Amino acid sequence: EMPKSIMYEVVTFYHLYSTEPRAKNVILICQNLCCYLGGSDEIYQAVYEELGIRPGETTEDGKFTLETAECLAACERAPAMMVNEQTFGPVTPQQVKDILKGFS
């Protein structure tokens, strides 16, 4: 008997929920201050070069969705990214390809 507006607030607040279909593998890249200063923009670019997707997009084969995250609670490992429930960091652009190969 919960109002739909309350459910929507919860679903849109937490990054592990979504109102849209996602791919088999969800990539989250932290955009908080520590990760941003550590080079998260370069990680976004490396994912784009590898998969051809930007935040909010899914690969044509349905294997990967890329999303932003406000915080992955991994500031000590900045820049951090998460694929499904596995956190990586500090991530370099050169490591992105190898990380994603593990989820293909």
Secondary structure, 3 states (H helix, E strand, C coil): CCCHHHHHHHHHHCCCCCCCCCCCEEEEEECCHHHHHHCHHHHHHHHHHHHCCCCCCECCCCCEEEEEECCCCCHHHCCCEEECCEEECCCCHHHHHHHHHCCC
